[in-house]
Each structure stands twice: as C-alpha cells, then as structure tokens.
Amino acid sequence: MRVEQLARKGILKIASYIPGKSIEEVKKEYGKKRWIKLASNENLLGPSPKALEAIRKELSKIHFYPEGPSPLLRKALAKTFSLNEKNVVTSNGADNLILMIANAFINEGDEVILADPTFPVYTNVTQIMGGKPIRVRLQHYTHDLDAMLNRVTQKTKLIFVCNPNNPTGTIVTDPLFKRFLSRLPNRIIVILDEAYGDFVENPLYPNSLSYIEDGKQVIALRTFSKVYGLAGLRIGYAIGREDLIHCLYQVRDPFPVHRLAEVAAVAALADKDHIQKSKQLVYEGRGYFYNQLERFGIPFVRSEANFIFVDFKRDIEEIFKRLLGEGIIIRPGRAWGYPTCGRVTIGRMEDNRRFIKALKKIL
Ligand SMILES: Cc1ncc(COP(=O)(O)O)c(C=O)c1O
C-alpha cells in the first residue's frame, strides 16, 4: 500500500522544523576552522559546573530508569517559584512540552493563533493534530495582540504568545497582555512561551506566575536550554493551573526526562552564580552589539533575549554564506519572511568581537 494511504491525514504535508546548522554539519561542508555557532541561542558560557558535578555523581546509576515524573526537579521547581508540585510538569525540552500541549488540547479542525514569524514548532504540532494555524503578522517586530484578538473565532482553541519572541527578541508588556487576556473567551488557552524570559530586563514583563496563581487559563513554558546552559540534555517544564497540567500528564511519555538531565537541572536551578554570569554575558554582549551595529548604521531590533535580529540590508543567504566562510554560523531569516535579516546569538565577548570583525570585512 502507498504510504499516502497509510499515514494519518495531512502529516506528509507538514514542513519539518529546520534547526540552526550545527558545527558538525558545517565542518563537513566548509572544513576545519575555529567555528563559532551563533545560530541556536545556546548559552556560550557553557553549562553550570554544579550541573556537571551532579551528572558525574549520577553516571553510575544510569542502568536504572529515572523516576517517571522527575520528582526531585518538580519539587525544586515548585519550591523556587512558590508553586504546588501539581502546577508543574517536566519533559525533554520545551519542544516536547509544545507537542504535549497539542496532544492534550487540539482537536482536528481547531484553530490555533500564533505570530508570524515566531517559533515554528507551534505550527508543526498544530498541523500534526489536524488543527489550523492562524498566523498574525508581527507589528514593529512585536506580537500584535489586537490583531490576534480579531482573528478569534468559535474554532479558536489555543493562542501561542512567545515572550520574548523568537526570532525578534521583543516582548509583550503586562498591561497589554492583561487587556488581551481579559478579552478572550474562556474556552481558549494561552501558552506563554518564556524560553528566554530569564534574560528580560524590562520591568513591564508579565509575571506568568501571578496569572497562574489567579487561576487564569495560561500555561507558561520554560527551558533549561538557555540561561542554564543545558540544551544538549533536553529538559524543560511547563507551569499552569492544576487541571491543565493534569491534561499534560495524561499525554506524557512514561520517562521523558533521563536521570542525568534531572540531576543537572536541579543543580543548575540552584547555581545562582552561573545564572548571574550567564545573564551578565548576554547584557554585556547586547550592549556591545548595539554599539557596533549603530556605528556601522546596520539596523537591528532591540532585544530582551540572548540574540539579536539584524537587518543586514543585503541578501541574507549571501551574508550567511560569507559568514560561514569566516567560521561563523548565524540563522538566516528568509524563511521568516525577512530576506535581508538574520538572527545572531549573543556569545562570549571574543565570539561577539569575531562576528563584528567578520561583518566589517563582508560589508
Ligand atoms: C521560543 C522557544 N521555545 C521553545 C524552545 C525549545 O526549547 P527546548 O530546547 O527546551 O526544547 C526554543 C528553542 O530554541 C525556543 O526558541
């Protein structure tokens, strides 16, 4: 039988997620160089040393399954954010939590509102479930919450708000978010993706915890891949009202978080020194990038995250390739509908300087 008849309706048409190029991948094409990857918003300071120590200690136990609901981490998260453990669910990355949300809440034909551009996984999971993504173009590189409200219909089930938004680094502020939430029919769930929330400095950033405490229909997503520097271990969590989190447990794999990831996350969560240094690295790098880009008259979007969205005013594919020639990987923005823009992760100062130097040479 042809696979078209075997596969679930629509899944063969889904465009798969294209990640940033890895160093391993570019090495094959462009050879050995001193590569720096500024393409996936990882923490270039590296992992927390305390997380590494916790992994070492746990290594000899990996012949045992982990405890399913990752109780150590759940407890640590609940304590850190003054929540009940029933408000927290962990999984192997925020990516997987987004899929769990789709599995738990999207019925075939449901509409899911999201920004354009935003993190592409929201679209993928909606399509997997036979839902319909409704894309609402950003305004001034920021979520247009009024335009999103205007797209709400009887079929709307979920709304994703990526805050800060990937790829533009902008936030929606609390007064706007509060107004938006108050205007939504109560059959809609809002997903606040706070993968980059740790880097936000703007005091008007919404506090998702207060909405959850208030019993609002909001689920916040967070990850250990960014400020905590554990992207390779794949670990993230969602927090929300107990009944909503219970739905996520209903569709959760039995053991999505392995032993090493769990102990590393617990240690990283408590490693305030590493968190502070990681944020400091981003703040310094952000300032440096702003200065340099302004000096060269290159437009960019002011960012609340660990990356910057830059308009190179030239075909981004050309810039992307020339940067690869210099050993630097960034994320080109053509697929987001910005053919002259790219997203650049803020790295260590030596990485940032190398990027600016290469850019000067190219431009
Ligand atoms: C906005 C956003 N949400 C979620 C994720 C996924 O995070 P994780 O590494 O925990 O799967 C990313 C990863 O880059 C992201 O940018």
The ligand as an SDF file (V2000), in Angstrom:
LIG
                    3D

 16 16  0  0  0  0  0  0  0  0999 V2000
   10.8060   30.1830   21.8630 C   0  0  0  0  0  0  0  0  0  0  0  0
   11.3310   28.8080   22.0810 C   0  0  0  0  0  0  0  0  0  0  0  0
   10.5650   27.9220   22.7020 N   0  0  0  0  0  0  0  0  0  0  0  0
   10.9840   26.6670   22.9290 C   0  0  0  0  0  0  0  0  0  0  0  0
   12.2310   26.2680   22.5150 C   0  0  0  0  0  0  0  0  0  0  0  0
   12.6360   24.8570   22.7390 C   0  0  0  0  0  0  0  0  0  0  0  0
   13.4160   24.7270   23.8690 O   0  0  0  0  0  0  0  0  0  0  0  0
   13.9800   23.3200   24.3180 P   0  0  0  0  0  0  0  0  0  0  0  0
   15.4240   23.3270   23.9920 O   0  0  0  0  0  0  0  0  0  0  0  0
   13.7110   23.2640   25.7840 O   0  0  0  0  0  0  0  0  0  0  0  0
   13.2360   22.2640   23.5690 O   0  0  0  0  0  0  0  0  0  0  0  0
   13.0740   27.1510   21.8630 C   0  0  0  0  0  0  0  0  0  0  0  0
   14.3960   26.7280   21.4200 C   0  0  0  0  0  0  0  0  0  0  0  0
   15.1730   27.4120   20.8520 O   0  0  0  0  0  0  0  0  0  0  0  0
   12.6050   28.4540   21.6320 C   0  0  0  0  0  0  0  0  0  0  0  0
   13.3460   29.3440   20.9620 O   0  0  0  0  0  0  0  0  0  0  0  0
  1  2  1  0
  2  3  1  0
  2 15  2  0
  3  4  2  0
  4  5  1  0
  5  6  1  0
  5 12  2  0
  6  7  1  0
  7  8  1  0
  8  9  2  0
  8 10  1  0
  8 11  1  0
 12 13  1  0
 12 15  1  0
 13 14  2  0
 15 16  1  0
M  END
$$$$
